[in-house]
Amino acid sequence: MGGFRLKINWWRVKLGIILILSSILLYFLVYLIFRDAEHELFYIGIDLAFLPLEVLIVVIVIEAAIAAREKSMLLEKLNMVIGAFFSEVGTRFLEKVSRHEMNTDKIREDLKISQDWNKDKFRKITEKIKAYDPRIPLDEDKSQFLDDLRMFLGGRRSFMLRLLENPNLLEHESFTDMLWAIFHFTEELEKRASFDDLPRTDYEHLEGDLERAYKHVLSEWLKYMEHLMDNYPYLFSLAIRTNPFDPEAMIYII
């Protein structure tokens, strides 16, 4: 069994020795010039007494700067993950489900995002969507719709699993909740061999899972669109031209 080996950063040790020797040399030069050891010791004591406060101030400032930098980098990574989700799953999921959601027409105009939107506009629409209750009735007539969703989401199961394995997502609670909601709905679909002749209670159970996932995705989509508006105008333009709630949206620029 190997012994514990302490890793030493020798450049830190050398730097520390140099700084200590420099300090001793400077104090010695001051003594040679003024020949007043009593006052010099007094000021050394004052400096030493203030040293913990200096360390505290430096640590707080440096730690705050490092934390802010790390948070900025983490948010950037998270937004890349969120962008990948909407590129692979989210936008098409909203497009497919919104066709069967009973109240889509009531919010469609509110979700026709354009280049002249600002943060205040996003805030108002976000508050409105919070009070929005989607209704997606399911029955035997919707079996083809459910089959389509099962194939679509099932084909992206491994992708969503990799997103859930990302430790950075722990810092984004609402997006994590959304992923769990849509992943749970995917599992519910995959466990059923057929969507024909299900008990009424089972259709209602699937309705609840789908409506919960749909509202989560819609809320995160709005946040993502606002992020694109603030940081990536070219991606924001593309997102507007592929808006799942705008029937007049087209990818072509004319």
Secondary structure, DSSP 8 states (H G I E B T S, - for coil): ---------HHHHHHHHHHHHHHHHHHHHHHHHH--HHHHHHHHHHHHHHHHHHHHHHHHHHHHHHHHHHHHHHHHHHHHHHHHHIIIIIHHHHHHHHTT-TTHHHHTGGG---TT--HHHHHHHHHHHHT--------GGGHHHHHHHHHHHHTTHHHHHHHHT-GGGGG-HHHHHHHHHHHHHHHHHHT-S--SS--HHHHHHHHHHHHHHHHHHHHHHHHHHHHHHHH-HHHHHHHHHT-TT-TT--SS--
